[in-house]
Amino acid sequence: MDMITSLYAAAKRCLECSDAQEKVFLTHYYARQWCDGLLDLHYHEQAIALPEPGRPPLPRLVPPNKLARRKINTDQGRQALVHAICHIEFNAINLAWDAIYRFRDMPRDYYNDWLQVAEEEAYHFSLLRERLQQMDCDYGDFDAHNGLWEMACKTDHDVLVRMALVPRVLEARGLDVTPGMIERLRGAGDLRTVALLEIILRDEIGHVAIGTRWFQYVCKQRGIDAGQTFTALLQDYMQGHVKGPFHDQARREAGFSDEELTMLKQQAGIYE
């Protein structure tokens, strides 16, 4: 297909790709190349700033408070909900590739983990886009926001900060809210979408766990306390503003300690 032999170069190509279906194809293609030993971890250039990854011209990106609110018991409301999750999964493909491209000289298992995440996010995107098409719309038909990538830019200087704040804060929020979405969709009779969200919730627990694993690894390498560091980063980057409620079981499966869950609840103003 091409002469790319470096995983970092493959990551850059996937990041720069602006066609959604091609990005999915390239993600699976380069993951196979890596598994077959055809990509290495040599690089001829340092990671350069990518202020925006490749994306299709639609959806139109707007501030979160400009997104229309729709009721889930209407066809358009369900379309908008599936579209919002589909957009999150598209961004998550870019975030996984950026975790590979941005941070060099990590252990080989780090790249194995984030390639797994990239492939699973691409799979989720494809499932949700197919569901949108079954619902007589497509990815790009609704507006979306760019919050996930904005946090990627804020954390692109340090793998420790990235692992703490993207998987363990933004993506972990999905562990909290997805069960409620599943119940509302089940109540609306949309069992097809329920089945997809159950797959995504299962996989996302693993993705947050990967973030936890590498956050703790870097803390250990630097000789710093993971719990104290996580609390400090929340204060520095989120001003302590975190949203509850929290899905305790899913977060524990993703590597959160009881102490971290207690701290998060206190910052969210939840006292048990």
Beta strands, then each sheet from edge to edge (+ up, - down):
end
